[in-house]
């Protein structure tokens, strides 16, 4: 999914999410983010995010998944009661 309106990103930019259900009922999530800078500013920001932002983005994504899991656990526990 590429936005044609972006001032920074173009070409191959986008997000790909692959969800794989596991036999134990869990789901593996694989995320690939491609940032193809349109101009110097986009290329510099892309390089910065690739070097310094990856770890932070992984932490935020993991925190989001944990919140979703906790919410789903509460819903399923309430349904069993």
HELIX and SHEET records of a PDB file:
HELIX    1   1 UNK A   40  UNK A   48  1                                   9    
HELIX    2   2 UNK A   49  UNK A   53  3                                   5    
HELIX    3   3 UNK A   54  UNK A   80  1                                  27    
SHEET    1   A 2 UNK A  14  UNK A  21  0                                        
SHEET    2   A 2 UNK A  27  UNK A  34 -1                                        
END                                                                             
